[in-house]
Amino acid sequence: MTTIVAFHAHADDPVLLSGGTLARAAADGHRVVVVVATDGMDAECPSPRWRELQASAAVLGVRRVVHLGYADSGHGPELYPDPPGRQRFARADTEEAAHRLAALLHEERADLLLGYDANGGYGHRDHVKVHEVARRAARLTGTRLLEATMPRDVAVRFVRVVRALRIPFQYDVEALGHAYSSASAVTHRFDVRRFAGRKQAALAAHVSDVRGAGRLAAVLRLLVWLPAPLFGVVAGREWYVEVKPAGSARPDLQLSARSGRRRR
């Protein structure tokens, strides 16, 4: 049994980016811990989402959920002032945040850390900060690091399908050329279709997000309402980029004997 710590920016991110991986790892007997940098409170969404996160994590088999202590930085072009007693994650000192995460990695004796790719996926300021903090924490502790991502061509196809279904989702396809990762950069591809039902149920537990306004909420509703077999086709694979120290010769990651990992 190994311990996997998944570090995410917001409450709904663990499901969207790595829910199948976490469910699969938990089912195979690994200890899974989720760490979120922010508490899901910002000017647009002032209600805490902690209970929804805990319910979602329980569906995936997560053993522990930890909040790193920062406030959500929001989606708009303007970074809101810090709320009383807390700091927006985007303003956090990377070294300080990395030491907080490193302390938890030591406490859990983590074997593997999950973070985000260099673009923070689609570029949200909190996601980019997760990338920076996770990389630094991995260096501080020597913990193996995989960065959750998506091949850009897959993201482009998804956006085009959403538009074809006439779902209100405004996203510049050209912008995806600078988001996520190139297919050649992906080192690990996991087939998690067996756990698609859990992933969809865990996503549905984020009621505040699913019922919210905006393009993300529209996509979340689409995913929650999809028939289970179709959801498995859409969300049944997850991708990562492994960050290896110079000269590293670590063996390939195996979550279980049935690992769907394809290549280094």
C-alpha positions as CSV (number, residue, x, y, z in Angstrom):
1,M,0.0,0.0,0.0
2,T,1.2,3.5,-0.9
3,T,0.0,6.9,0.1
4,I,-1.1,9.3,-2.6
5,V,-1.6,13.0,-1.8
6,A,-3.7,14.9,-4.4
7,F,-3.1,18.7,-4.2
8,H,-5.9,20.8,-5.8
9,A,-6.9,24.4,-6.0
10,H,-10.7,24.2,-5.4
11,A,-13.3,21.9,-4.0
12,D,-14.5,20.5,-7.3
13,D,-11.1,20.0,-8.9
14,P,-10.2,16.6,-7.4
15,V,-13.1,15.0,-9.3
16,L,-12.7,16.8,-12.6
17,L,-8.9,16.2,-13.0
18,S,-8.2,13.1,-11.1
19,G,-11.4,11.6,-9.7
20,G,-11.0,8.3,-11.5
21,T,-7.4,7.9,-10.5
22,L,-8.2,8.5,-6.9
23,A,-11.1,6.1,-6.9
24,R,-9.0,3.5,-8.6
25,A,-6.1,3.9,-6.2
26,A,-8.5,3.7,-3.2
27,A,-10.2,0.6,-4.5
28,D,-6.7,-1.0,-4.9
29,G,-5.9,-0.4,-1.3
30,H,-3.8,2.7,-1.4
31,R,-4.3,5.5,1.1
32,V,-5.6,8.6,-0.7
33,V,-5.5,12.1,0.8
34,V,-6.9,15.2,-0.9
35,V,-5.5,18.6,-0.1
36,V,-7.3,21.7,-1.4
37,A,-5.5,25.1,-1.3
38,T,-8.7,27.2,-1.0
39,D,-12.0,26.8,0.8
40,G,-14.3,27.6,-2.1
41,M,-15.3,31.1,-1.0
42,D,-15.0,34.1,-3.3
43,A,-17.0,37.2,-4.1
44,E,-19.1,35.2,-6.6
45,C,-19.7,32.1,-4.5
46,P,-19.7,33.2,-0.8
47,S,-20.9,29.8,0.6
48,P,-18.4,27.3,2.0
49,R,-18.3,24.0,0.1
50,W,-16.6,22.0,2.6
51,R,-19.4,19.5,3.2
52,E,-19.8,19.0,-0.5
53,L,-16.1,18.3,-0.8
54,Q,-16.2,15.8,2.0
55,A,-19.2,14.0,0.5
56,S,-17.6,13.9,-2.9
57,A,-14.3,12.6,-1.5
58,A,-16.1,9.9,0.4
59,V,-17.6,8.6,-2.8
60,L,-14.1,8.3,-4.3
61,G,-12.8,6.5,-1.3
62,V,-10.6,9.3,0.0
63,R,-9.4,8.8,3.6
64,R,-8.6,12.4,4.5
65,V,-9.4,15.9,3.3
66,V,-7.2,18.8,4.2
67,H,-7.6,22.6,3.6
68,L,-4.2,24.3,3.2
69,G,-5.7,27.6,4.6
70,Y,-6.0,30.0,1.7
71,A,-9.0,31.8,0.2
72,D,-10.2,31.4,-3.4
73,S,-8.7,34.0,-5.8
74,G,-11.7,34.1,-8.1
75,H,-12.1,33.9,-11.8
76,G,-12.3,37.5,-13.0
77,P,-9.5,39.7,-14.3
78,E,-9.4,41.5,-11.0
79,L,-7.9,39.9,-7.9
80,Y,-10.2,40.7,-5.0
81,P,-8.8,42.0,-1.7
82,D,-8.0,39.4,0.9
83,P,-10.9,38.4,3.2
84,P,-10.4,39.0,7.0
85,G,-7.8,36.7,8.5
86,R,-7.0,34.9,5.2
87,Q,-5.0,35.4,2.1
88,R,-6.0,34.8,-1.5
89,F,-4.0,31.8,-2.8
90,A,-2.7,33.7,-5.8
91,R,-1.0,36.2,-3.4
92,A,0.5,33.5,-1.2
93,D,4.2,33.2,-0.9
94,T,5.1,30.1,-2.9
95,E,7.8,29.0,-0.4
96,E,5.5,29.3,2.6
97,A,2.7,27.4,0.9
98,A,5.2,24.7,-0.3
99,H,6.4,24.2,3.3
100,R,2.8,23.8,4.5
101,L,2.3,21.1,1.9
102,A,5.7,19.6,2.6
103,A,4.8,19.2,6.2
104,L,1.7,17.3,5.3
105,L,3.6,15.1,2.9
106,H,6.0,14.2,5.7
107,E,3.1,13.6,8.1
108,E,1.5,11.2,5.7
109,R,4.8,9.7,4.5
110,A,3.5,10.3,1.0
111,D,4.8,8.2,-1.8
112,L,3.2,10.2,-4.6
113,L,2.0,13.8,-5.0
114,L,-0.4,14.9,-7.7
115,G,-0.3,18.5,-8.8
116,Y,-1.1,20.5,-12.0
117,D,0.8,21.0,-15.3
118,A,2.8,24.2,-15.9
119,N,-0.2,25.9,-17.5
120,G,-2.4,25.2,-14.5
121,G,-4.7,23.4,-16.9
122,Y,-6.8,26.2,-18.4
123,G,-4.8,28.9,-16.8
124,H,-6.7,29.8,-13.6
125,R,-4.4,31.8,-11.3
126,D,-5.0,29.3,-8.4
127,H,-4.2,26.4,-10.6
128,V,-0.9,27.9,-11.7
129,K,-0.1,28.5,-8.1
130,V,-0.8,24.8,-7.3
131,H,1.7,23.9,-10.0
132,E,4.4,26.1,-8.5
133,V,3.7,25.0,-4.9
134,A,3.5,21.3,-5.7
135,R,6.8,21.4,-7.6
136,R,8.6,23.1,-4.7
137,A,7.1,20.8,-2.1
138,A,8.1,17.8,-4.2
139,R,11.7,19.1,-4.3
140,L,11.7,19.8,-0.5
141,T,10.5,16.3,0.3
142,G,11.8,14.2,-2.6
143,T,8.2,13.0,-3.2
144,R,7.4,11.6,-6.6
145,L,5.3,14.1,-8.6
146,L,2.7,13.6,-11.3
147,E,1.0,16.7,-12.8
148,A,-2.7,16.3,-13.8
149,T,-3.3,17.5,-17.3
150,M,-5.1,16.8,-20.6
151,P,-3.8,16.6,-24.1
152,R,-4.8,19.8,-25.9
153,D,-6.4,17.9,-28.8
154,V,-8.7,16.2,-26.4
155,A,-9.7,19.5,-24.8
156,V,-10.4,21.0,-28.3
157,R,-12.6,18.1,-29.3
158,F,-14.5,18.4,-26.0
159,V,-15.2,22.1,-26.5
160,R,-16.4,21.5,-30.1
161,V,-18.8,18.7,-28.9
162,V,-20.2,21.0,-26.3
163,R,-20.8,23.7,-28.9
164,A,-22.4,21.2,-31.3
165,L,-24.8,20.2,-28.5
166,R,-25.8,23.9,-28.3
167,I,-24.8,24.1,-24.7
168,P,-24.0,27.8,-23.7
169,F,-20.2,27.5,-23.3
170,Q,-18.1,30.4,-24.6
171,Y,-14.5,29.3,-24.8
172,D,-11.9,30.4,-27.3
173,V,-10.6,27.2,-29.0
174,E,-7.5,29.1,-30.1
175,A,-6.7,29.7,-26.4
176,L,-6.5,26.0,-25.9
177,G,-3.3,26.1,-27.9
178,H,-1.7,27.5,-24.8
179,A,-3.5,25.4,-22.2
180,Y,-3.0,22.0,-20.7
181,S,-0.2,19.9,-22.3
182,S,0.8,18.7,-25.7
183,A,0.1,15.0,-26.3
184,S,3.9,14.3,-26.5
185,A,4.4,15.7,-23.0
186,V,1.9,13.3,-21.4
187,T,3.7,10.4,-19.6
188,H,0.9,8.5,-18.0
189,R,-2.6,7.7,-19.3
190,F,-5.0,5.9,-17.0
191,D,-8.1,4.1,-18.1
192,V,-10.6,4.7,-15.3
193,R,-13.8,3.8,-17.0
194,R,-14.5,1.2,-14.4
195,F,-14.8,4.0,-11.9
196,A,-16.7,6.4,-14.1
197,G,-19.9,5.9,-12.0
198,R,-18.1,6.9,-8.8
199,K,-16.5,9.9,-10.6
200,Q,-19.9,11.1,-11.8
201,A,-21.5,10.6,-8.4
202,A,-18.7,12.5,-6.8
203,L,-19.2,15.3,-9.2
204,A,-22.9,15.4,-8.5
205,A,-22.1,15.9,-4.8
206,H,-20.8,19.4,-5.6
207,V,-24.3,20.8,-5.7
208,S,-23.3,24.4,-5.4
209,D,-21.2,24.2,-8.5
210,V,-23.6,22.1,-10.5
211,R,-26.4,24.5,-9.8
212,G,-24.4,27.6,-10.2
213,A,-24.2,30.1,-13.1
214,G,-21.5,30.5,-15.8
215,R,-19.8,28.3,-18.3
216,L,-18.2,26.0,-15.8
217,A,-21.6,25.2,-14.2
218,A,-23.1,24.5,-17.6
219,V,-20.4,22.0,-18.3
220,L,-20.7,20.4,-14.9
221,R,-24.5,20.0,-15.4
222,L,-23.8,18.4,-18.8
223,L,-21.4,15.9,-17.2
224,V,-23.8,15.0,-14.3
225,W,-26.8,14.5,-16.6
226,L,-25.0,12.4,-19.2
227,P,-26.1,8.7,-19.3
228,A,-23.5,6.7,-17.3
229,P,-22.1,4.8,-20.3
230,L,-21.6,8.1,-22.2
231,F,-20.0,9.7,-19.2
232,G,-17.5,6.9,-19.1
233,V,-16.6,7.6,-22.7
234,V,-16.2,11.3,-22.0
235,A,-14.5,11.2,-18.6
236,G,-13.1,7.7,-18.5
237,R,-9.4,8.6,-19.0
238,E,-7.1,10.8,-17.1
239,W,-3.6,12.1,-18.0
240,Y,-0.5,13.1,-16.2
241,V,3.0,14.5,-16.8
242,E,5.6,13.0,-14.5
243,V,8.3,15.4,-13.2
244,K,11.5,13.5,-12.7
245,P,14.6,15.0,-11.0
246,A,17.6,15.2,-13.3
247,G,19.2,11.8,-13.7
248,S,16.2,10.0,-12.2
249,A,15.7,6.4,-13.1
250,R,12.6,5.7,-11.2
251,P,10.5,2.7,-12.3
252,D,7.1,3.3,-14.0
253,L,4.2,4.1,-11.8
254,Q,1.9,1.1,-11.1
255,L,-1.3,1.9,-9.2
256,S,-2.2,-1.8,-9.4
257,A,-1.5,-4.9,-11.3
258,R,-4.2,-3.7,-13.7
259,S,-2.6,-0.4,-14.3
260,G,-3.6,1.3,-17.5
261,R,-0.4,3.3,-17.8
262,R,0.7,3.3,-21.4
263,R,4.1,4.8,-21.7
264,R,6.9,6.7,-19.9
